[in-house]
Amino acid sequence: MLEDMTAVVTGGSRGIGRAIVERLCSDGADVVFNYSTGEEAAADVVRTVRANGGEVRAMRLDLREPDAAERLMEDAEAHLGSVDILVNNAATSFTPAPLAETEAEVFDGVLAANTRSVFLTMRYAARRMRDGGRIVNISTLNTVRPVPGIGPYAASKGAIEQLTAVAARELGPRGITVNTVSPGATDTDLLRGTNPPEALQAVVGMTPLGRLGQPSDVADVVAFLVGPGGGWITGQNLRATGGLA
């Protein structure tokens, strides 16, 4: 389905990012992904994909560094040729705190990792992606269901959604689609490490489909958007939440 296509996925070594990398590779794309920590996790993605006959390349890059996003795109183009698919999944975590207690440096760091890097990869794609390409930006349910303490994170993701809307209109004449996917509570190590079991069970109880999302659920939505069936969808925010919002 994605044979002879190349893809860049940011934050591809764990959780949702890993599921996206593995799904795109299984659909036939050649993929470059970055990771900032966890050498073994990234190596395991590469081993798994190649064992299944896919082609993947991992780069250790911290997207908070000023030139990292463009270095990632340049490396992908150098090794795979012009990029057809860009999935911006990487995001930084931080300790939730009320706005009154949040330092400006924390806000700046979250936006550098979550928003500035997306702007830079999208700018590169807007200049060099082949006509007919696909861009998907991963946001969050929390832009429509905000909770206390996540101001910088929600702001960074809300900005991504607006970049998506603008880019869809700018790049549409070239046949490039640009969409957002907003996961709900997704069963990852990060989610389980930052929430007690009773909180997760409460979320399950509020979700019409009666379970936590799986990384593969989000990867399925991304795969649809970047595949042949997603060509008439652009400028949209698809909420992969099991009905939670």
N, C-alpha and C positions, 0 to 999 in steps of 0.2 A: 504493500500500500504506500510506503514511503521510500521505496527503492530509489537509489540515485539522488537522494536528498540528504542535506547536511543540516545539523541542528546544534545549537548552543543552549545549554541548560545551566543556569547559575544555581549554586548550592545543591549539587547533585549527589552527594555522598550518603545522605540519610533521609529517612522519612519520606515525605511527599516528593522531594527532589529525586531521590533514588528511584522511586516508583516511576516517575516520569522518564528518567533516563532509560530504565529497563524496558518500559513500554515502547518508547520511540525506537529503540534498537530492535526490539522484537518485530516492530512493524517495518523494519528495513532501513531506517535512517542511520547514517554515521553521526556520532554524537561526540562533542567536546563538552565537558562540564568542569566547573571549578569547585574547590572546597577550600576552607580556610584553616580548619583543624581536623584531626582524625585521619592520619595517613593510612592506617589499616582499613578503616571503613571505606575510604576511596579506592584502595587497592582491591578490596573485596568486590566492589561494584564492577571494576574492570575485569576481574577474574570471572565473575558470574556472566557478564555479557559476552565475553569472548568464548567461554565454554559453550554458550548457546549459539555461537556462530555470528555474533554481532561485532561491530567495530566501534570502539569507544576510546577516548583519550581524556585523562584527568590532569588538571592543572591546579597546583596549590597557589591560590591567590586570595588575598583579603580584599574584598571589594570596597572596603573603606579607604584603601590607599588611592590617591588621586588618579593614577593612571591605570589601575588594575582592570577596570571594565574594558577599556579600549585594548589593553594587552591581551585579554581573553579573546576578544573578537578578532584581533589581528592573528593570533595563534590559530584559531579555528580556520580562518580564511587561508592561512599559509599551508595548513596540513590537509584541509578538506576541500578547499575551493570556496566559491561564494556561498554564503550562508542562506539557506532557505527558510529555516525555522529558528526562532528565538523564544525561549521560555525563561522569564525572569522569576525565579523562585526564591533566591537567597534572601534571608532576612536575619537580622541580629536579634538576640534576646537581651532583655534587661530586667532589672528588678522593679516590679511595679511600685509606683509611689504617687501620692497626690501631686497635682500640679504645684501646689505651694511648696512642696519639698523636693521638686525635681530641678537639678542643676542644669544650667544652659548647656554645659558640655555633654550631658547625657542626651539631651534633645538633639544637639548637633550630630552626635555619633550615630544615633538611630536614623536620622534622615540621611546621613552620608551612606550608610549601609543599605538602607531600604529604598531610598528615593533617588539620591544622586546617581547611584550605580545603574538604576533602571533608566534614568534619563540618558546616561552616556551610552549604554548598550543600544537603546532605541535610536539615539542619534546616529550611531555608527550604522545600524541597520537601515535607517532612512537614506543614508548616503550610498550604501554599497550592497544591500540585499537585492537579490534578483526579483524582477517583477513576478507577482503571483505568490510572494512569500507569506509567511504566517508569524505573527507575534502574539504571545500570550503572557500576560502579567498575572502573577498570583497575589491576590489581596487577602481579605479576611472578612468573615462574618461580622467582626467587631466594628466595621464602619457603619453598619445599620443596627447592630445590637451592642452599643458601647457599654463598657463596664468601668467602674472607677479604677484609677491607677495606671491606665495604659494610654495616657494622652499622647506622648511622642509616637508610640507605635501606631495608634489609630490615625494620627495626622499623616504619618509617612505613607500608610496604605491608602488613605483617602486621596493623597496627591497622586499616587500611581493610577488610581481610577480616572482621575482627570487627564493625566497624560495619555491614557488609553483612548479616551473619548476624542481628544484633539488629534492624536496621531491617526486614528481611524479615518478621519476626514481628510487629513493631509495625504495619506498614502493610498487611499481608496482608488484614485485614478490609475494607479499602477497595479491594481489587482491585489495589493497587500492587505490582508485583514489583520486587525488589531483588537484583541478582546481581553477581558479580565475574567479570571476564575476565582471565586471567593469561597474557600472551604469553610465549613463549620468545624465543630470539635472532631478532630481527626486523631486516630489512635496511633500516636507516635511516642517515642521515648521522652521527647520534650513535654508532651501533654501529660503523660503519667508522672513525670518527674516534678512537675510544678503544680499538680492538683491532687488533693486527697481522693481516695476512692469514692467517698460519699458525694463529692462534688461532681465527679464523672457520672455517677449513677443518676444524679439529679438531671444532668444534661440528657442522658438517655431517656429519662422519663418525659422530657419536654419535646423530644424529637419524634415526629409522626412515624418514621420508619423504625423507631424503637431500638436503635443501636448507635454506637459511635461510627463515624466514617472511617474507612480504611484508606491508606495512601493510594491504593490501586483505584479506589473510587474517583479520586481527583485526577489521577493519571488517565483514566478512561475519558473524562471530560476533555482534558487537554488533547488527547489523541484524536478525539472527534473534531475538535476545532482546527487542528493542523492537518487533518486528513482531507480527502476529496469531498467528504460530505459537509465540511464546514465552510466551504467557499462562499456561501451567501450570508454568512453571519459575521458582522463586524461592528465595532463600537459598543459591544454588549458586555454586561457583567453577569456571568452565569454563576449562580450561588449553588455550590455543591455541598448542601447542608443536611440532606435527608429530610427537608421540609422545616428545619428549625427557623428559617427566615426566608 
